[in-house]
Amino acid sequence: MNFPLPDTVDELKSLIGREVSALRGSVRRTAERFPAPVPGEEVTSPVRLLAPTSASSHEPTPRCLCSTHDRDTAGTCSALSAIPASAALLEPLHDAGTGTVRDFRIVAGNRTRSADWLEAPDQQVGQRFLEARPGAAASGLLAALVEVAGGGGPMEGRVVDYTEQRLGRLHRAPLLYSAALCGEQLLVTWRPVQSQTELLTIDAQYLASLGWGNWDLLSGKVTWSEGLSRIFHADVRMPWTLEQLCDALLPDDLTAFAEFLTSVLAGEEPAWTRIRFLVLGEVRTLDLLGRPVAGTDGRPWAVNLVARDLTPQIRSRRRLAETERESDRLRRQAQAERRIADALREALLPTHSEALAAVGLSVAASYKPAEPDAAVGGDWYKCRLLPDGRVLIAIGDASGHGLDAVARMSQQRHALAGLAQTGASAGEMTTWLNELICSDPSGQTATMITGHIDERRALHWADAGHPAPLLLRDGRAAPLHTPQRGPLLGALPGYAYETTTTELREGDLLLLYTDGIVERRGEDVTKGIERLADLMTRSPGVGPQELIDTVLADPDQAAHEDDACMLAIHLTERR
């Protein structure tokens, strides 16, 4: 094979054409050096091919299977046994009035059966064809044979869906029929369309995404398997030439396919490559294994190719790669959200200043997100000394999770901090904050408890749909009572929240918490509140941080399904 390799598809097709033409020319020249013998010329051979036919020979003349021919034509019927398919010699039966063929008589047959329920042709010699094959008329077979007998030309590879009723049961066999005139008689052959072996081979090709083809370079005949036809979406009766394969190449794979094909045409074996073809607008990736079939002169007279379709695997790998890229993107996004949430947590949930201790308040807080990867969610608290000497306390829960909930939580917390500077009461601040949330187009709601502890140790507070604080006093814990618990923030525009006053005293331990501490799936929330109060009752004399640690250590807290926030305030002696 001459190099350099072609740069275009047209050049590759021209190269293939030149190689095939050169091969055919070489074979023709060889044939001319060994011409066929002239008729009548004696052929000498060291092997005796034919038995003597002189009258002195005592060897028997081959007997005709049909017993209707003389010795000169006996070989025609005797040859039926060499046909690797069911075969029969049919004699036309003409209508006495019209002269048309109305049926046939079976005059000879071989012993090959095309189906286990069909008799061998040699067992039906002497029968009329419609008697031996009653389903021939309905299947159209009889009409096709009559046409051949009438000079309509041979019948090649006609598929007949033959059906016959025997002993009350219907039997069916798709058969492939061929027929041609033999003198005045008809030579007919038939075989199953696909044997069991062929069917299993087709199944194997399908399961393994395999196919194979043969390109006879001398005759130009191309034969494809069912599997290769399926891969290229081509009719098995119209397989592609090597030039047509070139036309389906992806441009980037031209050089690789040219190297592969030229090595096969040069007689190198086996050759392997991976090539992409464009088939009906879809890129198909194939592993190709090529093998030359050498002729008598040692040159490749044919090419065998085996193809394995890797397109499903390539498609799966591509989807897997896309999934991995998407997972990586989401992972990086989650990491960024965690960094943002960490920064927000430090900004929004700070530690408590010494200013609170100066007015006799010891404070501790905790926050546990429902999602392990999250650093902060929609729960929040606030506890700070105001310029007028009051201490603002609040705890709330903005609905939702993730950064959206964090954004709403931040808005509500900072809005409350601004409202607290006005000197407004707890009910007024809650009413104003409700109007702010009602105007939010997102339509999300929130819960909150807010209030002040004044210099007289009285708690003035308002409740917007939130669990009431628990007060631990004299070894007993119970929720603070209020007759004025209002609706969720954002649920009822124009609602006026009222302020409740609860007197506190030194030694009291107040616990504010969000519903994630007490809510459990399938359980009434009051049970969770009772369980928390009981846990506080069994922890007398502890400080705020010790109480929070006790609650968090409780095994029941491991099952919380929502963000969980707590703010514990212990009234101590003023400094």
C-alpha positions as CSV (number, residue, x, y, z in Angstrom):
1,M,0.0,0.0,0.0
2,N,1.4,3.4,-1.0
3,F,1.8,6.2,1.5
4,P,1.1,9.0,2.4
5,L,-2.3,8.3,3.6
6,P,-5.3,10.1,2.0
7,D,-6.4,13.4,3.4
8,T,-10.0,13.3,2.3
9,V,-12.8,10.8,2.0
10,D,-12.7,11.0,-1.8
11,E,-9.0,10.2,-1.8
12,L,-9.6,7.2,0.5
13,K,-12.3,5.9,-1.8
14,S,-10.1,6.4,-4.8
15,L,-7.3,4.5,-3.1
16,I,-9.7,1.6,-2.4
17,G,-10.8,1.6,-6.0
18,R,-7.3,1.5,-7.3
19,E,-6.4,-1.4,-5.0
20,V,-9.4,-3.5,-6.0
21,S,-8.8,-2.8,-9.7
22,A,-5.2,-3.8,-9.4
23,L,-6.2,-7.0,-7.6
24,R,-8.8,-7.9,-10.3
25,G,-6.3,-7.2,-13.0
26,S,-3.7,-9.5,-11.4
27,V,-6.2,-12.3,-11.1
28,R,-7.3,-11.9,-14.7
29,R,-3.7,-12.1,-15.9
30,T,-3.2,-15.3,-13.9
31,A,-6.3,-16.8,-15.4
32,E,-5.1,-16.0,-18.9
33,R,-1.9,-17.9,-18.3
34,F,-3.9,-21.0,-17.4
35,P,-6.8,-21.0,-20.0
36,A,-9.8,-23.3,-19.8
37,P,-9.5,-26.5,-21.9
38,V,-11.0,-26.5,-25.4
39,P,-14.1,-28.7,-25.9
40,G,-13.1,-32.1,-27.2
41,E,-9.5,-31.7,-26.0
42,E,-8.3,-34.5,-23.8
43,V,-7.6,-33.5,-20.3
44,T,-4.9,-35.4,-18.6
45,S,-4.9,-35.6,-14.8
46,P,-3.2,-37.9,-12.3
47,V,-6.6,-38.3,-10.7
48,R,-9.4,-40.3,-12.4
49,L,-12.4,-38.0,-12.1
50,L,-15.0,-40.0,-14.0
51,A,-15.8,-43.7,-14.2
52,P,-15.4,-45.3,-17.7
53,T,-18.6,-45.3,-19.7
54,S,-17.7,-47.9,-22.3
55,A,-20.1,-50.8,-22.9
56,S,-17.6,-53.2,-21.4
57,S,-17.9,-51.5,-18.0
58,H,-19.7,-53.6,-15.4
59,E,-20.2,-50.6,-13.0
60,P,-23.9,-49.8,-12.4
61,T,-25.4,-46.7,-13.9
62,P,-26.7,-44.3,-11.3
63,R,-30.3,-45.0,-10.6
64,C,-32.8,-42.1,-10.9
65,L,-34.8,-41.3,-7.8
66,C,-38.0,-40.5,-9.8
67,S,-37.8,-43.7,-12.0
68,T,-39.3,-41.7,-14.8
69,H,-36.1,-40.7,-16.7
70,D,-33.8,-42.6,-18.9
71,R,-30.1,-42.9,-18.2
72,D,-29.2,-39.6,-19.8
73,T,-31.2,-37.6,-17.4
74,A,-31.0,-39.8,-14.3
75,G,-28.3,-37.7,-12.8
76,T,-30.7,-34.7,-12.4
77,C,-32.8,-36.6,-9.8
78,S,-29.9,-38.4,-8.3
79,A,-28.3,-35.0,-7.5
80,L,-31.2,-34.0,-5.2
81,S,-29.6,-35.9,-2.3
82,A,-26.6,-33.5,-2.5
83,I,-28.7,-30.4,-2.0
84,P,-28.3,-29.1,1.6
85,A,-32.0,-28.3,1.8
86,S,-35.4,-29.9,1.2
87,A,-35.6,-30.5,-2.5
88,A,-38.2,-32.0,-4.9
89,L,-38.7,-32.4,-8.6
90,L,-42.3,-31.4,-9.6
91,E,-44.2,-32.4,-12.8
92,P,-46.9,-29.9,-13.8
93,L,-50.5,-31.2,-14.0
94,H,-52.5,-29.3,-16.6
95,D,-56.2,-28.7,-16.7
96,A,-57.8,-30.7,-19.5
97,G,-60.0,-27.8,-20.6
98,T,-57.8,-24.8,-20.4
99,G,-54.3,-26.3,-20.4
100,T,-53.3,-24.2,-17.4
101,V,-51.2,-25.7,-14.6
102,R,-53.6,-26.6,-11.7
103,D,-51.2,-28.7,-9.6
104,F,-48.0,-30.6,-9.6
105,R,-47.0,-34.2,-9.0
106,I,-43.9,-34.9,-6.9
107,V,-41.7,-37.1,-9.0
108,A,-38.5,-37.1,-6.9
109,G,-37.3,-35.7,-3.6
110,N,-34.4,-35.9,-1.1
111,R,-34.5,-36.9,2.6
112,T,-34.0,-33.4,4.1
113,R,-36.8,-32.2,6.4
114,S,-37.4,-28.5,6.8
115,A,-39.5,-28.9,10.0
116,D,-40.0,-31.8,12.4
117,W,-43.7,-31.9,11.6
118,L,-43.2,-31.9,7.8
119,E,-42.5,-35.2,6.0
120,A,-39.3,-35.5,3.9
121,P,-39.9,-35.0,0.2
122,D,-38.8,-38.6,-0.7
123,Q,-41.7,-39.9,1.4
124,Q,-44.1,-37.9,-0.8
125,V,-43.0,-39.1,-4.2
126,G,-46.1,-39.8,-6.4
127,Q,-48.4,-37.5,-4.4
128,R,-50.0,-34.4,-5.8
129,F,-48.3,-31.3,-4.4
130,L,-51.5,-29.9,-2.9
131,E,-52.1,-33.3,-1.3
132,A,-48.6,-33.3,0.3
133,R,-48.6,-29.5,1.0
134,P,-52.3,-28.5,1.6
135,G,-51.2,-25.0,2.8
136,A,-49.5,-24.2,-0.5
137,A,-52.6,-22.5,-2.0
138,A,-53.5,-20.2,1.0
139,S,-49.8,-19.2,1.4
140,G,-49.5,-18.2,-2.3
141,L,-46.8,-20.8,-2.9
142,L,-48.8,-22.7,-5.5
143,A,-49.4,-19.5,-7.5
144,A,-45.7,-18.6,-7.4
145,L,-44.7,-22.1,-8.6
146,V,-47.3,-22.0,-11.4
147,E,-45.8,-18.7,-12.6
148,V,-42.3,-20.3,-12.7
149,A,-43.7,-23.3,-14.6
150,G,-45.3,-20.9,-17.1
151,G,-42.0,-19.3,-18.0
152,G,-42.1,-16.4,-15.6
153,G,-38.4,-17.0,-14.6
154,P,-36.9,-18.6,-11.5
155,M,-38.0,-17.9,-8.0
156,E,-35.2,-17.0,-5.6
157,G,-35.5,-16.8,-1.8
158,R,-39.3,-16.3,-1.5
159,V,-40.3,-16.3,2.1
160,V,-43.5,-18.4,2.6
161,D,-45.3,-18.4,5.9
162,Y,-46.5,-21.9,5.6
163,T,-49.4,-23.0,7.8
164,E,-51.0,-26.5,7.9
165,Q,-53.6,-28.2,10.1
166,R,-52.7,-31.7,11.2
167,L,-54.6,-33.8,13.7
168,G,-56.6,-30.8,14.8
169,R,-53.6,-28.6,15.5
170,L,-52.2,-25.8,13.5
171,H,-48.5,-25.9,12.6
172,R,-46.5,-23.0,11.2
173,A,-43.0,-22.7,9.7
174,P,-41.6,-19.7,7.8
175,L,-39.8,-21.3,4.8
176,L,-37.5,-19.9,2.2
177,Y,-38.4,-21.2,-1.3
178,S,-36.4,-21.2,-4.6
179,A,-37.6,-22.8,-7.8
180,A,-36.5,-23.1,-11.5
181,L,-37.4,-25.0,-14.6
182,C,-35.6,-28.3,-15.2
183,G,-36.6,-29.3,-18.7
184,E,-40.4,-29.5,-18.5
185,Q,-40.3,-30.1,-14.8
186,L,-39.7,-27.8,-11.8
187,L,-36.8,-28.1,-9.4
188,V,-37.9,-26.7,-6.0
189,T,-35.8,-26.2,-2.8
190,W,-36.8,-24.9,0.6
191,R,-35.4,-24.4,4.0
192,P,-36.3,-22.7,7.3
193,V,-35.9,-19.0,7.1
194,Q,-33.7,-19.1,10.2
195,S,-32.5,-22.2,12.0
196,Q,-32.2,-22.3,15.8
197,T,-28.5,-21.7,15.5
198,E,-29.1,-18.6,13.3
199,L,-31.6,-17.3,15.8
200,L,-29.2,-17.8,18.7
201,T,-26.4,-16.1,16.7
202,I,-28.6,-13.1,16.1
203,D,-29.5,-13.0,19.8
204,A,-25.8,-13.2,20.7
205,Q,-25.0,-10.3,18.3
206,Y,-27.8,-8.2,19.9
207,L,-26.8,-8.9,23.5
208,A,-23.1,-8.2,22.8
209,S,-23.7,-5.3,20.3
210,L,-21.7,-7.3,17.7
211,G,-21.9,-7.7,14.0
212,W,-19.7,-8.9,11.1
213,G,-19.4,-8.4,7.4
214,N,-17.6,-9.8,4.3
215,W,-16.5,-7.8,1.3
216,D,-15.5,-9.9,-1.7
217,L,-13.1,-7.7,-3.5
218,L,-13.2,-9.7,-6.8
219,S,-16.9,-10.1,-7.3
220,G,-17.9,-7.0,-5.3
221,K,-20.5,-9.0,-3.3
222,V,-21.0,-7.7,0.3
223,T,-22.6,-9.9,3.0
224,W,-23.6,-8.5,6.4
225,S,-24.9,-10.2,9.5
226,E,-28.1,-9.1,11.2
227,G,-26.0,-7.5,14.0
228,L,-24.0,-5.3,11.6
229,S,-27.2,-4.2,9.8
230,R,-28.7,-3.3,13.2
231,I,-25.6,-1.2,14.2
232,F,-25.7,0.8,10.9
233,H,-29.6,0.8,10.7
234,A,-29.3,-0.7,7.2
235,D,-31.2,-3.4,5.3
236,V,-29.4,-6.7,5.6
237,R,-30.2,-7.2,1.9
238,M,-28.5,-3.9,1.0
239,P,-25.2,-3.9,2.9
240,W,-22.8,-1.0,2.5
241,T,-19.7,-1.1,0.3
242,L,-16.3,0.0,1.7
243,E,-16.8,3.3,-0.1
244,Q,-20.2,3.8,1.6
245,L,-18.5,3.2,5.0
246,C,-16.0,5.9,4.2
247,D,-18.9,8.3,3.5
248,A,-20.2,7.8,7.1
249,L,-16.9,8.5,8.8
250,L,-16.5,11.4,11.2
251,P,-13.9,13.7,9.6
252,D,-11.6,13.4,12.7
253,D,-11.4,9.6,12.3
254,L,-10.5,9.6,8.6
255,T,-6.8,9.0,9.2
256,A,-7.3,6.2,11.7
257,F,-9.8,4.4,9.4
258,A,-7.4,4.8,6.5
259,E,-4.6,3.3,8.4
260,F,-6.8,0.4,9.5
261,L,-8.2,-0.3,6.0
262,T,-4.9,-0.1,4.2
263,S,-3.3,-2.5,6.7
264,V,-6.1,-5.0,6.0
265,L,-5.8,-4.6,2.3
266,A,-2.1,-5.1,2.6
267,G,-2.6,-8.5,4.1
268,E,-1.7,-7.6,7.7
269,E,-3.8,-9.3,10.4
270,P,-5.4,-8.8,12.7
271,A,-5.9,-5.0,12.5
272,W,-7.8,-3.2,15.2
273,T,-9.1,0.4,15.6
274,R,-11.8,2.4,17.2
275,I,-13.8,4.5,14.7
276,R,-16.8,6.8,14.9
277,F,-19.5,6.8,12.2
278,L,-22.4,9.2,11.7
279,V,-25.5,7.0,11.4
280,L,-28.9,8.7,10.9
281,G,-27.6,11.8,12.7
282,E,-26.2,9.9,15.7
283,V,-22.5,9.3,16.3
284,R,-21.8,5.6,16.8
285,T,-18.4,4.5,18.2
286,L,-17.3,1.1,17.0
287,D,-14.4,-1.2,17.8
288,L,-13.3,-2.8,14.4
289,L,-11.3,-5.9,13.9
290,G,-10.3,-6.6,10.4
291,R,-8.9,-9.7,8.7
292,P,-7.9,-10.3,5.1
293,V,-9.0,-13.5,3.4
294,A,-6.1,-14.6,1.1
295,G,-6.6,-16.0,-2.3
296,T,-4.5,-18.6,-4.2
297,D,-1.9,-15.9,-4.9
298,G,-1.6,-14.9,-1.3
299,R,-3.2,-11.6,-1.8
300,P,-6.4,-10.6,0.1
301,W,-9.3,-11.4,-2.2
302,A,-11.8,-10.5,0.5
303,V,-12.1,-8.6,3.8
304,N,-13.8,-9.7,7.0
305,L,-14.7,-7.1,9.5
306,V,-16.1,-7.6,13.0
307,A,-17.6,-4.6,14.7
308,R,-18.6,-4.1,18.4
309,D,-20.9,-1.1,19.0
310,L,-19.6,0.9,22.0
311,T,-22.2,3.6,21.7
312,P,-24.3,2.6,24.7
313,Q,-21.2,2.4,26.9
314,I,-19.9,5.7,25.6
315,R,-23.3,7.3,26.2
316,S,-23.4,5.8,29.8
317,R,-19.9,7.1,30.5
318,R,-20.9,10.5,29.2
319,R,-23.9,10.6,31.5
320,L,-21.8,9.4,34.4
321,A,-19.2,12.2,33.7
322,E,-22.0,14.8,33.5
323,T,-23.4,13.4,36.8
324,E,-20.0,13.6,38.4
325,R,-19.6,17.2,37.1
326,E,-23.0,18.2,38.4
327,S,-22.2,16.5,41.8
328,D,-18.9,18.4,41.9
329,R,-20.7,21.6,41.2
330,L,-23.3,21.0,43.8
331,R,-20.6,20.0,46.3
332,R,-18.7,23.2,45.6
333,Q,-21.9,25.2,45.9
334,A,-22.7,23.5,49.2
335,Q,-19.2,24.3,50.5
336,A,-19.7,27.9,49.5
337,E,-23.0,28.0,51.2
338,R,-21.5,26.5,54.4
339,R,-18.8,29.2,54.3
340,I,-21.4,31.9,54.0
341,A,-23.5,30.3,56.7
342,D,-20.5,30.1,59.0
343,A,-19.9,33.8,58.5
344,L,-23.6,34.6,59.1
345,R,-23.7,32.5,62.2
346,E,-20.8,34.4,63.7
347,A,-22.5,37.6,62.8
348,L,-26.1,36.7,63.7
349,L,-25.6,34.4,66.8
350,P,-22.8,36.1,68.7
351,T,-21.6,35.3,72.2
352,H,-23.0,37.4,75.0
353,S,-21.4,40.5,76.4
354,E,-20.3,41.3,79.9
355,A,-23.0,44.0,79.9
356,L,-25.7,41.4,80.6
357,A,-23.8,40.0,83.6
358,A,-23.6,43.6,85.0
359,V,-27.4,43.7,85.2
360,G,-27.7,40.3,86.8
361,L,-28.3,38.0,83.8
362,S,-26.3,34.9,83.0
363,V,-27.0,33.8,79.4
364,A,-26.2,30.8,77.3
365,A,-27.5,29.8,73.8
366,S,-27.1,27.0,71.3
367,Y,-28.1,26.3,67.8
368,K,-28.3,22.9,66.0
369,P,-29.3,22.8,62.3
370,A,-31.5,20.0,61.1
371,E,-29.1,19.3,58.1
372,P,-25.7,18.2,59.3
373,D,-24.0,20.1,56.5
374,A,-25.7,23.4,57.3
375,A,-24.2,25.9,59.7
376,V,-27.3,28.0,60.2
377,G,-30.9,28.0,59.2
378,G,-34.1,30.0,59.9
379,D,-34.0,29.8,63.8
380,W,-32.5,32.8,65.6
381,Y,-32.3,34.5,69.0
382,K,-31.4,37.9,70.4
383,C,-30.4,39.0,73.9
384,R,-28.8,42.5,74.4
385,L,-28.8,45.4,76.8
386,L,-30.7,48.5,75.4
387,P,-29.7,52.1,76.1
388,D,-32.7,52.6,78.3
389,G,-31.5,49.8,80.7
390,R,-34.0,47.2,79.5
391,V,-32.7,43.9,78.2
392,L,-34.2,42.8,74.8
393,I,-34.8,39.1,74.5
394,A,-36.2,37.3,71.5
395,I,-36.3,33.9,69.8
396,G,-37.8,33.2,66.4
397,D,-38.2,30.7,63.6
398,A,-38.3,31.8,59.9
399,S,-39.9,29.0,57.8
400,G,-37.8,27.0,55.4
401,H,-34.2,25.9,55.3
402,G,-31.0,26.9,53.5
403,L,-29.8,30.3,52.5
404,D,-33.4,31.6,51.7
405,A,-34.4,30.9,55.4
406,V,-31.1,32.5,56.5
407,A,-32.0,35.7,54.5
408,R,-35.4,35.9,56.1
409,M,-34.1,35.2,59.5
410,S,-31.5,38.0,59.1
411,Q,-34.2,40.4,57.9
412,Q,-36.5,39.7,60.9
413,R,-33.7,39.8,63.4
414,H,-32.3,43.1,62.2
415,A,-35.8,44.6,61.9
416,L,-36.5,43.7,65.5
417,A,-33.2,45.3,66.6
418,G,-34.2,48.5,64.9
419,L,-37.7,48.5,66.4
420,A,-36.2,47.9,69.8
421,Q,-34.5,51.3,69.6
422,T,-37.8,53.1,69.5
423,G,-38.8,52.2,73.0
424,A,-41.9,50.4,71.8
425,S,-43.5,47.6,73.8
426,A,-43.2,44.0,72.9
427,G,-46.8,43.9,71.4
428,E,-46.1,47.0,69.3
429,M,-42.8,45.6,68.0
430,T,-44.5,42.3,67.1
431,T,-47.3,44.1,65.3
432,W,-44.9,46.2,63.2
433,L,-42.8,43.1,62.4
434,N,-45.9,41.2,61.3
435,E,-46.8,44.0,58.8
436,L,-43.2,43.8,57.4
437,I,-43.5,40.0,56.9
438,C,-47.0,40.3,55.4
439,S,-45.7,42.6,52.7
440,D,-43.0,40.1,51.7
441,P,-44.0,38.7,48.2
442,S,-42.5,35.3,49.1
443,G,-45.6,34.6,51.4
444,Q,-43.5,32.9,54.0
445,T,-44.4,33.0,57.7
446,A,-42.5,33.0,60.9
447,T,-42.9,32.5,64.7
448,M,-41.4,34.7,67.4
449,I,-41.4,35.5,71.1
450,T,-40.0,38.9,72.0
451,G,-40.0,41.0,75.1
452,H,-38.0,43.0,77.6
453,I,-36.7,42.4,81.1
454,D,-36.9,45.7,82.9
455,E,-34.9,46.9,85.9
456,R,-37.6,45.5,88.3
457,R,-37.1,42.0,86.9
458,A,-40.4,41.9,85.1
459,L,-40.7,40.2,81.7
460,H,-43.0,42.0,79.3
461,W,-43.5,39.7,76.3
462,A,-45.6,39.0,73.2
463,D,-46.1,35.6,71.5
464,A,-46.6,35.2,67.7
465,G,-47.4,31.5,67.3
466,H,-44.4,30.4,69.2
467,P,-44.1,27.8,72.1
468,A,-44.2,29.7,75.4
469,P,-40.9,30.0,77.4
470,L,-40.3,27.5,80.2
471,L,-39.6,28.9,83.7
472,L,-37.7,26.8,86.2
473,R,-38.5,28.1,89.7
474,D,-38.2,26.4,93.1
475,G,-37.3,23.1,91.4
476,R,-40.3,23.0,89.1
477,A,-40.5,23.9,85.4
478,A,-43.6,25.0,83.6
479,P,-44.5,27.1,80.5
480,L,-45.3,30.8,81.1
481,H,-49.0,31.5,80.8
482,T,-50.4,34.1,78.4
483,P,-54.0,34.8,77.4
484,Q,-52.8,36.8,74.4
485,R,-50.9,34.3,72.1
486,G,-51.2,35.7,68.6
487,P,-51.0,34.2,65.1
488,L,-47.9,33.5,63.1
489,L,-46.1,36.5,61.7
490,G,-47.2,37.0,58.1
491,A,-50.4,35.1,58.5
492,L,-52.9,37.9,59.4
493,P,-52.2,41.5,58.2
494,G,-53.4,44.2,60.6
495,Y,-53.4,42.0,63.6
496,A,-52.6,43.9,66.9
497,Y,-50.4,41.8,69.2
498,E,-50.7,42.4,72.9
499,T,-48.1,42.4,75.7
500,T,-48.1,40.0,78.6
501,T,-46.2,40.8,81.9
502,T,-44.6,38.0,84.0
503,E,-42.9,38.8,87.2
504,L,-39.4,37.3,87.6
505,R,-37.2,37.0,90.6
506,E,-33.6,36.2,91.4
507,G,-32.8,32.5,90.9
508,D,-35.3,32.0,88.1
509,L,-34.1,30.1,85.0
510,L,-35.9,31.0,81.8
511,L,-35.6,28.8,78.7
512,L,-36.7,30.1,75.3
513,Y,-36.6,27.5,72.5
514,T,-37.8,26.8,69.0
515,D,-40.1,24.0,68.0
516,G,-37.3,21.8,66.7
517,I,-36.5,21.1,70.4
518,V,-40.0,19.6,71.2
519,E,-41.6,18.5,67.9
520,R,-41.4,14.9,66.8
521,R,-43.0,13.2,63.9
522,G,-46.4,11.6,64.8
523,E,-46.4,13.1,68.3
524,D,-48.4,15.9,69.8
525,V,-46.1,18.9,70.5
526,T,-47.5,19.2,74.0
527,K,-45.8,15.9,74.9
528,G,-42.5,17.3,73.7
529,I,-43.0,20.4,75.9
530,E,-43.8,18.2,78.9
531,R,-40.7,16.1,78.3
532,L,-38.6,19.3,78.2
533,A,-40.1,20.7,81.3
534,D,-39.5,17.4,83.1
535,L,-35.9,17.4,82.0
536,M,-35.5,20.9,83.5
537,T,-37.2,19.8,86.7
538,R,-34.7,17.0,87.1
539,S,-31.9,19.6,86.8
540,P,-32.2,21.9,89.8
541,G,-29.5,24.4,90.6
542,V,-27.8,24.3,87.2
543,G,-26.7,27.3,85.3
544,P,-27.8,28.3,81.7
545,Q,-25.0,26.5,80.0
546,E,-25.3,23.3,82.1
547,L,-29.1,23.3,81.3
548,I,-28.4,23.5,77.6
549,D,-25.8,20.8,77.8
550,T,-28.3,18.6,79.7
551,V,-30.9,19.1,77.0
552,L,-28.5,18.4,74.1
553,A,-27.2,15.3,75.8
554,D,-30.7,13.8,76.1
555,P,-31.0,10.9,73.6
556,D,-34.3,12.2,72.4
557,Q,-32.6,15.2,70.9
558,A,-30.7,13.0,68.4
559,A,-33.9,12.6,66.5
560,H,-34.8,16.2,65.9
561,E,-35.9,16.9,62.3
562,D,-35.9,20.7,62.3
563,D,-33.5,23.4,63.3
564,A,-33.3,23.6,67.1
565,C,-32.3,26.8,69.0
566,M,-32.3,27.5,72.7
567,L,-31.7,30.7,74.8
568,A,-31.3,30.2,78.6
569,I,-31.4,33.2,81.0
570,H,-30.6,32.9,84.7
571,L,-31.5,35.8,86.9
572,T,-28.6,36.3,89.3
573,E,-27.6,39.0,91.8
574,R,-26.8,42.3,90.2
575,R,-23.2,43.4,90.3
